[in-house]
Amino acid sequence: MGKAGQARQVFKTFGKTSKRRSGALKTEGKQQAALTKLKKNIAPGSVLILLAGRFRGRRVVFLKQLQSGLLLVTGPYAVNGVPLRRVNQR
């Protein structure tokens, strides 16, 4: 006959085996990533052309640089259908 209840599944994992506690996060050892320098010819309000991804070839308006170094751009959506997107500046 079968087992009563849900069968426990065991998966092999590689690397660390101990579970991390939510209260025991180490923050003092981490360094803040340096903000990627913005190219000198990119300023808020300037028009950029996307070179990769779903919206490649579309002209978008640069809004600001995010802390992660990515650029926040928009179509605007009502004009050409490009929503607010995070894109790499390269």
Secondary structure, DSSP 4 states (H G I P E B T S, - for coil): -PPSSPPPP-----S--SPPPTT----TT--PPPPPPPPTT--TT-EEE--SSTTTT-EEEEEEE-TTSPEEEE--HHHHS--SEEE---
